[in-house]
Amino acid sequence: MPALLRPYRDVLTVPGAAAFSGSALLARLPISMLGIGLVLLVSGTRGSYADAGAVAAAALVAGSLVAPLQARLADRWGQARVIAPLLLLHSVALVVGVWAAAEERSLLMVSLAAAVAGAALPQFGAFVRARWSAVLTGTGRLPTAFAWESVLDEVIFVLGPVVVTVVATTVSPVVAVLGTLLFTVGGGLAYLACRSTVPPRHEPVPTQSRDRLPLRTLAALMAAFAALGAVFGAVEVATVAFAEEQGRQVAAGLVLAAFSAGSLVSGVVFGAVASGAPTRGRLVVGQMVLTVALVPALTIGSLPVLAAVLALAGVSISPSLITGFGLAEATSPRSRVTEALAWTSTALGVGVAAGAALAGPVIDGSGAARAFLVPVLAAGAAVVCALLLPRQRATTTRDDADPRVLA
């Protein structure tokens, strides 16, 4: 095995790790499929990217806002008691939403159903990272595990857009969106079956004696992740629209896959060679690289050129996500790690929704190429937000927190 991959092998040989990580991969695959699937479904039935962006945003915002509550309940009650009912509610709401969209019911009805489906989608990204935290705390291998999950996130964003776009354009958008349930429910049930690695429950304590989250650090980190999410959301909608303008809508998934492929490659390398605690500097540099790399998208003339630009821009994504999640975990008390990770994911999801919602009207009014100004500005905002992270170590009650964090 190449030396570059050996750190990943070491964490995956931990008893039960491969099973819970693999099942969580399947369960969260729809996070890269649901948004673009809804855009294709609603834009096809209503003829408006503004409406499509609004519906996708409803699902993403609702899911993001509810994520911290899901995490807090999982910390207190255990993951199984939270995930099982959420899987049922998500399935029902998604079926209703797809039916409403296909039957061209009111935009409000479609958006409400999408919002419920998004809110009920279990936050497997936060859950699996909390499980890694419980299994590996004190071993020094947790950063590698987080890097592994970020690599899997990129695998998700390479495969998901391609699959949902191909199915939507060759079969139907209805089948594409409903097909996500195979992954959510199947992977979710497999994840629940991994009982030997379940994180311990944390009984509720009086408010005045609860471990405190590092609010200053978390607020700046959430702002940076919200801006980064806006990049994702705007790029997704603008790419779909640009491909349609070029008469090759089926290629949209391949172009978005190139964006994620760049991130995937950098994530594998970064996760294997990065050493020391996550720092503010890493996050700032990552966002600066992303901003500069996205500027050429404003002058794109063809899909292959767009794919190349996005692949280069994607190189900065995984290192930024790995660093951000690492900062959230390392500066938070053990009893609230899942909640801290969920707040970070919440900001990312809200940003994705905002980016999609902002790009839609620009596309309808000025065309897809102009809409790439939204992710460029969002990436610049992410740089500013990352600079707001405090230099000093955040207040924490963690015994295993690294004193170099944020230095």
N, C-alpha and C positions, 0 to 999 in steps of 0.2 A: 504494500500500500504506500502511495506517495507520502512523503513526510508532511506535505501541506494538509492532507486529510486526516492524519493521525489524531489530532485533538478531537475531531468529531467522532471518530471511532471510539475513543476513550469514554466520551460521555454517553454514547449510545449503548455501550456494553453494561452500563448501570442496570441492574435488574428492573425490568418493567419499563425502562425508558423508551425503547424502540416502539413498544406497543402503544403507549399513551401519546407519543409524539406522532406516530404514523396515523393513528385514528383521528387526532386533532387536525392533522393536515387535510384529511378527507372532509372533516366536518366544517372547516372554515374555507374550503375551496369556493363556495358560493359568494364569499365577500368580493371576489373579483368578477363574478358573473351577474350578480343581481342588479347592480347599477346599470351596466351596459345593456342587460336584457330588458330592463324596464324602459330605457331610452329607446331601444329598437321597437319595443311593443307599442309604446304610447305615441312615438313619432310616426309610426306606421298607421295607426288608427286615427290619430287626430291631426296629423300633418303639421305639427308644431314642435320645434326643439325647445321652446320656452316651456310648454306644457310638459314635455318629456323630462326636462331638467327639474321641473318643480316636483314631479312625482318621485323621481329618483332621490331628490333632496329630502322629501318627506320621510322616505324609508331610512336614509342615512342619518338624518338629524335625530329622529326618534330613537334609533338604535344607539346613537352616541350619547344622548342624554340619559338613557336608561342604563347604560353600561356600568356606571359607578354603583348604582343600586343593586344590579345583578351581582357585582363583585362583593359588595358589603354583605349581602345575604349569603353568598357562597362562603365567605370567611366565617360567618356565624353559624350557618346551618349545615354547611358541607356542600360540595359542588353537585352531588347527585340530586339532592332535594330541590335544587334550583333549575338544573338543566332539563330534567324530565318534563315538567309541565311547560316549560318554554318551548320545547320541541313541538308539542301538540298545538300550542297557541300559534306559533309561527306558521305551521303547516296550514291550519284552517284559514288564517288571515291572508296568506299568500294565494291560496286557491280563490278566495273571494275577490281579491284585488285583480287577479288575472282575468277572472270572469267579467268583472266590471269594466276593465279596459277593453277586452275583446268585444263586449256588447255596447261599447261606446256610451257607458253611463257617465254621469256628471264627473267633472274633474275632481270635485270635492270628495266624492265617494271613492274614486280610485286612489286619491292621495291618502285618505283616512285608512283604507285597507293596507296600503303600502306602509304607512306609518306604524300600524300595529304589527305588521310582519317584521319590520325593521327593529322595533322595540323588543320583540320576542325572540329575535335571532340570538342564540346564546353566544356570549363573548369568549369563544374558544381560544382566541389569541391571548387574552389575559389569563384565562384559566390554565392553559398549558404552561405559561411562563411561571405562574404561581406554583404549579406542581414541580417544575424544575427547581424553583427556589427552595421548596421544602425538601427535595431530594439531595440537592448539592450544596446547600449552605455550609460554609466552613471548609469546603474542599478546594477552593480556588478555581474550580472548573465552571462556575456559573456563567461568566462572560462568554465562554465557548458555547454553552447551551443556548444562551440568548442569541448568539450569532447564528447558530444552527436554525433556530426558529425564524430568524429574519431571512435566512437563505430559503427556507421553506415558504415563507411569505412571498418571496419573489418567484419561486416555482409556481405558486398559486396564480400570480399575476402574469406569468408567461402562458400557462395552460388555459386558465379560465376565460379570458377574452376571446381566444381563438375558438374554444369549444362553443361558447354561447353564441358567438357571431355566426359560425358555420351552421349551427343548428337553426338559428333564427332565420337565416337567409335561404337555407336549402329545405328546411322543413316548415317551421313556423315559429314566430316569437313566443307564442303561447307554450309550445312544447319546450322551448329553450328555458323559459323562466320556471315552469313547473318542474323541469328536470333537475333544477338545483336541489330540490327536496331529497333526491336520491342520495346526494352527498351529505346534506345537513343531517338528515335523520339517520342514515346508515352509519356515517362516521360518528355522529353523536352517541348512538347506542353502543358502538364499539368502544368509544372513550369511556362511557360509564361502566363498561365491563372491566376496565383496568382498575381494580379496587386496591391493589397492594401499594399503590403510590399516591393515594388520596392525601392531600394536605390536611393537617390537623385543623379542627374547628377552633375558633376563638370565641369564647363566651362573651356576650355583651357586658360592658362595664359602665359605670356612671360616666356621664359626659366629662365631668371635671377631672377624672382620673384616666381618661383614654389617652393612648399614645397619640402624639400629634404628628400630622403630616407636615413636611417641610414646605409651607405654603408659598414662600417667596420663590423657591426653586421650582416648585410644581407649577406655579402660575406662569413663569417665564417659559418653562418647558412646554406647557400646553399651548401658549401663544405661538411658539415656534412650530409645533406640530400642527396647529390649525392652519397656519400659512402653508406648510408643506402639504397638508391634505388638499388645500385649495389648488395646488399645482396638479395633483393627481386627478381631481374631479374635472377641472377645466380641460386638461389634456385629453381625458377620455371622451368628453362630449365633442370637443373640437375635432378630434381625430375621426370620430364617427361621421360627423358632418362633412369634413374634408373628403373622406373616402366616397361619400355619397355624391358630392359635387364632381368628383372624378369619374363617377359611374362605376365604382368598384367597392361598394359597401362591404362586401364579404372580406375585403382585405383589411378592414379596420382592425380586426382582432390580431392580425399578423403584425401590424404596425405597433399596436399597444404591447404585443408580446416582445417586440424589439426593445421597447422602453424598459420592460421588466428584465429582459435578458442581460442588459448592461448592468443592472443592479444586482442580478444573480451572480454574475462573475465577480464583481467587486466584493460582494458579500462573502463569497467563499474564501477569497484571499484575505480580506480584512479580518474575518472571524478567526482565521488560522494564525495570522501573524501579529495581530494587535496585542500589545501587552500593557499592563498597568490598568489603573482605574479609568473609567470614562471621564472626559474633560470637556469643558465648555469650548475650548479651542477646536477640538475635533468637529463639533457640531457647527461652529461658525464657518470653518473651512469648507465643510461639506455643502452648506447652503450657498456659499459664494461660488463654488464650482458649478452648482446646479443653475444658478442665475445666469452666469456667463454662457453656459452650454445651451440654454434654451433660447437665447436671443436670435440665433439663425432661423428658428421656427417661424419668425415673423415674415420671412421672405421665401417660404417654401413654394415650390412649383410642381412637385410631384410626390407621390407616395413613397418611392424608394428613398428620396432625399429626406423626407420627413422621418422615415424609419431610422436612417443613419443618425440624424440629429438627436432623436429621442434615445437611441441606444447609447450615444455618448453622454447625454444628460443623465441617463439612468445610473451611470457609474457612481454617482454621489449619493444615491438613495439609500442603499443598504447600510453603508457606514454611518449615515445620519440616524437611521432607525435604531441600529444596534447601540449607538452611543446614547440616544435619547432614552430608550427603555432601560439601559444600564444605569443612567443617572436616576431615573425614577425608582428603580429597585434599590440601588445602593444607598439612597438618602432617606428611605422610608422605614418606619418601624416594622418589625416582623409581622405584627398582628394586622397590619394594614397594607401589606405589599400588593395583594390582588386589587385593592381599591385604588392604590396609586397608579398601578399599571393600567387600570380601567379608565381613570381620569385622563391619562395620556392618550389612550386609544380613543376616548371620547372626543378629545380635541382634534385628533386626526380625522375622525369621522365627520365632525361638524365642518371641518375645513373642506373635505371632499364634497359634501353637500353644497357648501357655499360656492365652491369653484364651479360645480356643475350648473348651479342656478344662475351664476353670473355669466357664464359662457353662453348659455342658451339664447338670451335676448341679443347678445352681440352677434351671434351667428345669424339669427333671423333678420337682424337689421343691416349687418355689414359683411356677412360671409364668414366662412370658417377660418380663413387665414388671419383675419383681424382678431379672432377670439383667442389666439395664442398670446396676445398681450396680457391676458388675465394670468396665466401661469408664470409669465416672466415677472410681473409685478408681485405676485404672491411669493415667489422665490426670494425676491429682494426683501420683502417684509420678513421672511423667515430669518434672514441674516440679522436684521435689526433685533428681532425677538431673542435670538440666540445670544446676542451680545448683552442682553439684560440679565442673563443668568448670573447669580452671584459668584464671585471668585472664591470666597471662603467656603469651608465645609459647612453644609446645612446642618441645622440642629436635628439630631436623630437619636433614637433610643436603641438602635441596632448595635448588638455586641460585635458583629462581624463587618460593620461598615468600614470602608477603606478611607483612611484619613487624607488620601490624595484626591478624593473626589472633588471635582470642580476647581481644583488648583490651577 
